[in-house]
Amino acid sequence: ISKLGGPTLNRIASTVTLLFAAIVCGLVGWYSGQYVQLAFEFQDIAFADIPAWPLQLIIPFTFGLMGLRFFIQGIAAATGKELTA
């Protein structure tokens, strides 16, 4: 779409895809947080008597950060500001 349309269509497409990615990452982060909570409540063991929930915390944390970054980039794309790395 970005190659077929002009700058306005490119900005709209970027905004929609970035905000959609933010929503998906937010949902995965939320539900993986629920999973970690269940692992804590049921006292799941990962290996060698190590609880599973501290090891699983990386999943909601990283998806939350990814969702936040996509959201910020989506807002920047909607306003026409370009973010670099």
C-alpha positions as YAML, in Angstrom:
chain: A
units: angstrom
residues:
- id: 1
  name: ILE
  ca: [0.00, 0.00, 0.00]
- id: 2
  name: SER
  ca: [2.81, 2.40, 0.83]
- id: 3
  name: LYS
  ca: [4.24, 2.13, -2.70]
- id: 4
  name: LEU
  ca: [0.88, 2.55, -4.41]
- id: 5
  name: GLY
  ca: [-0.44, 5.55, -2.52]
- id: 6
  name: GLY
  ca: [0.85, 8.93, -1.66]
- id: 7
  name: PRO
  ca: [2.16, 10.24, 1.63]
- id: 8
  name: THR
  ca: [-1.31, 10.55, 3.16]
- id: 9
  name: LEU
  ca: [-2.23, 6.95, 2.44]
- id: 10
  name: ASN
  ca: [1.19, 5.85, 3.67]
- id: 11
  name: ARG
  ca: [0.67, 7.73, 6.96]
- id: 12
  name: ILE
  ca: [-2.79, 6.22, 7.43]
- id: 13
  name: ALA
  ca: [-1.56, 2.70, 6.67]
- id: 14
  name: SER
  ca: [1.39, 3.10, 9.04]
- id: 15
  name: THR
  ca: [-0.85, 4.42, 11.80]
- id: 16
  name: VAL
  ca: [-3.37, 1.61, 11.45]
- id: 17
  name: THR
  ca: [-0.77, -1.16, 11.35]
- id: 18
  name: LEU
  ca: [1.22, 0.24, 14.26]
- id: 19
  name: LEU
  ca: [-1.85, 0.69, 16.45]
- id: 20
  name: PHE
  ca: [-3.10, -2.78, 15.51]
- id: 21
  name: ALA
  ca: [0.29, -4.22, 16.51]
- id: 22
  name: ALA
  ca: [0.07, -2.30, 19.80]
- id: 23
  name: ILE
  ca: [-3.35, -3.80, 20.52]
- id: 24
  name: VAL
  ca: [-2.19, -7.33, 19.71]
- id: 25
  name: CYS
  ca: [0.93, -6.97, 21.87]
- id: 26
  name: GLY
  ca: [-1.16, -5.52, 24.68]
- id: 27
  name: LEU
  ca: [-3.56, -8.44, 24.56]
- id: 28
  name: VAL
  ca: [-0.77, -11.01, 24.48]
- id: 29
  name: GLY
  ca: [0.92, -9.21, 27.38]
- id: 30
  name: TRP
  ca: [-2.30, -9.11, 29.39]
- id: 31
  name: TYR
  ca: [-3.19, -12.75, 28.89]
- id: 32
  name: SER
  ca: [0.35, -13.95, 29.44]
- id: 33
  name: GLY
  ca: [0.26, -12.00, 32.72]
- id: 34
  name: GLN
  ca: [-2.86, -13.95, 33.63]
- id: 35
  name: TYR
  ca: [-0.99, -17.15, 32.78]
- id: 36
  name: VAL
  ca: [1.91, -16.14, 35.03]
- id: 37
  name: GLN
  ca: [-0.56, -15.44, 37.83]
- id: 38
  name: LEU
  ca: [-2.02, -18.93, 37.43]
- id: 39
  name: ALA
  ca: [1.47, -20.45, 37.45]
- id: 40
  name: PHE
  ca: [2.13, -18.59, 40.71]
- id: 41
  name: GLU
  ca: [-1.16, -19.72, 42.28]
- id: 42
  name: PHE
  ca: [-0.65, -23.35, 41.29]
- id: 43
  name: GLN
  ca: [3.04, -23.25, 42.26]
- id: 44
  name: ASP
  ca: [4.24, -24.63, 38.94]
- id: 45
  name: ILE
  ca: [7.83, -25.87, 38.90]
- id: 46
  name: ALA
  ca: [10.05, -25.19, 35.89]
- id: 47
  name: PHE
  ca: [13.05, -27.40, 36.73]
- id: 48
  name: ALA
  ca: [15.20, -28.29, 39.74]
- id: 49
  name: ASP
  ca: [12.57, -27.00, 42.19]
- id: 50
  name: ILE
  ca: [12.68, -23.52, 40.62]
- id: 51
  name: PRO
  ca: [9.25, -21.89, 40.40]
- id: 52
  name: ALA
  ca: [8.07, -21.27, 36.86]
- id: 53
  name: TRP
  ca: [6.45, -17.86, 37.36]
- id: 54
  name: PRO
  ca: [9.65, -15.77, 37.71]
- id: 55
  name: LEU
  ca: [10.97, -17.28, 34.49]
- id: 56
  name: GLN
  ca: [7.68, -16.60, 32.72]
- id: 57
  name: LEU
  ca: [7.57, -12.92, 33.73]
- id: 58
  name: ILE
  ca: [9.66, -12.03, 30.69]
- id: 59
  name: ILE
  ca: [6.69, -12.74, 28.41]
- id: 60
  name: PRO
  ca: [4.20, -10.12, 29.69]
- id: 61
  name: PHE
  ca: [7.03, -7.67, 30.34]
- id: 62
  name: THR
  ca: [8.41, -7.77, 26.81]
- id: 63
  name: PHE
  ca: [5.01, -7.79, 25.11]
- id: 64
  name: GLY
  ca: [4.01, -4.83, 27.27]
- id: 65
  name: LEU
  ca: [7.12, -2.94, 26.20]
- id: 66
  name: MET
  ca: [6.58, -3.86, 22.56]
- id: 67
  name: GLY
  ca: [2.95, -2.70, 22.78]
- id: 68
  name: LEU
  ca: [4.05, 0.59, 24.32]
- id: 69
  name: ARG
  ca: [6.62, 1.15, 21.60]
- id: 70
  name: PHE
  ca: [4.13, 0.35, 18.81]
- id: 71
  name: PHE
  ca: [1.61, 2.71, 20.43]
- id: 72
  name: ILE
  ca: [4.12, 5.55, 20.62]
- id: 73
  name: GLN
  ca: [5.18, 4.95, 17.02]
- id: 74
  name: GLY
  ca: [1.53, 4.83, 15.94]
- id: 75
  name: ILE
  ca: [0.80, 8.17, 17.58]
- id: 76
  name: ALA
  ca: [3.93, 9.63, 16.00]
- id: 77
  name: ALA
  ca: [2.86, 8.32, 12.59]
- id: 78
  name: ALA
  ca: [-0.63, 9.77, 13.05]
- id: 79
  name: THR
  ca: [0.77, 13.19, 13.86]
- id: 80
  name: GLY
  ca: [3.28, 13.05, 11.01]
- id: 81
  name: LYS
  ca: [6.37, 12.99, 13.20]
- id: 82
  name: GLU
  ca: [9.05, 10.49, 12.33]
- id: 83
  name: LEU
  ca: [10.74, 8.52, 15.12]
- id: 84
  name: THR
  ca: [14.17, 7.08, 14.62]
- id: 85
  name: ALA
  ca: [15.49, 3.90, 16.23]
...
